[in-house]
């Protein structure tokens, strides 16, 4: 399997997703103290700022969508697909997921939905390209 632009952007997307927990855990630590932040989340976490709650939800959404997107990129790479459409879809997905996280955390609803849809469109692009290549 060749290291393609799509795989490179997948690595960047995975790394960005892996870092998304930092802001909301830091907010819990600042709000509740380090020992409480390291405990299990529950009703005691009522003092956490709403932006941190949104960041946690945005992170969960990023993971949920990466579970669908990443295998498609890996399948494409495994069968030797790297096209201008898949390269662009990878870029769009990465930017869309970063934008989604930032605007979700900031509480910007319309841009959040548009970013989500852009990422979904990138995922659909990969599925369509793969299915067309095997038919």
N, C-alpha and C positions, 0 to 999 in steps of 0.2 A: 504494500500500500504506500503510495507516494504522499508526502506531506504537502497537501494542497492549501490554497488560500482558505478554502472552506474549513479545513481542519485547524488551521491557525486561528481563525475567528472563533471556532468552537472552543479552543483552549482559552482564548481571552474571555469568552462568555462564561465558561465554567469558573474561571478565576474570579471574575466580577461577581458572579453568584455566590461563590464561596466567601467573599468579603462582606456581603450584604447584612450579615448578622451583627457586625461590629457596632454600628450606630445605636441600634435599639438595646443591645446589651450594655453599652456604655451609659445610655440614658437610665436604664434600670439601676446600674451601679451608682450613678450620681444621685438619683432620686431616693433609692431605698438602702443604699450602702452596699459595699462589695459582697458581704456575706449573704445578704438577701438576694442579690443579683445572681449569685451562684446557686441558689436554691431552686426548687421546682416552681414554675409559674403557677399561680393560682389566685384566689380571691385577694390575697395579701398584696397583689401587684396593682391595686386600684390607683395608686398615686403616679403611675407612669404616664408621661405626657402623651397626648393623642397622636402627635407626630411619630413617636416611637412605636405606638400600637399599629399605625399605618405602615411603618417601615417593616415591622414583623410580617404583616399581611402581604406586603409587596414582595418580601423575600420568599414567602411561601408560594406566592403566585409564580415567581421566577423559577423556583424549583419544579413546580407542577408542569410548567410549559417546557422546561429544559428536558424533562423526561420524555417528551414527545419529539422535540427537535433534534436532540443529540443522536438518537439512534438513526434517524433519517440521514443525517450528515455522515455517520459512520457507514451506513449501508451504501450511500453514494460513493464514498471513498473506496470501499471494499470492492465494488464492481467497476471502478475506474471512471466514475462520472465526475467531471469538473467542467462546467460550462459557464459562460458569462451570466446566465440566469441564476445558477447556484452560487456563484461568487457574489453576485449582487444580493441575493437573498440572505447570504451569511452576514454581509455587512449591515443590511437592513435589520436583521434579527438582533445583532449585537447592539446597534444604536437604539433600536426600539426598546429592548429590555432595560438598558441603562436609563433611558428617558422615562420609561414606565416606573422604574424604582424611584427616581428622583421626584417626579411629579405626584406619584401616589403618596410618598412620604410628605411632600409639601401640601397635599390636599387639593390638587388641581384636577377636577373630575373629567372634563372633556378631553384634555390632552392625554390624560391617563388612558382613556378608552381608545383614542386614536393610536397611541403607541402600542397598546395591546393588539389592536387589529392589524397594525403593520407587522408585528411579530408573528401573528397567526397567518397572515398572507405569506410571509417568508417560509413558514412551515409547510403550508399548502404547496408552495412552489417546489420544494424538495420532493414532496410526495408525488406530485404530478410528473416531474422530470424523471423520477425513478420508475414510476409505472409506465410511462411512455417508452422508456428504454428497454423494458422487458417484454413489451407486447409486440 
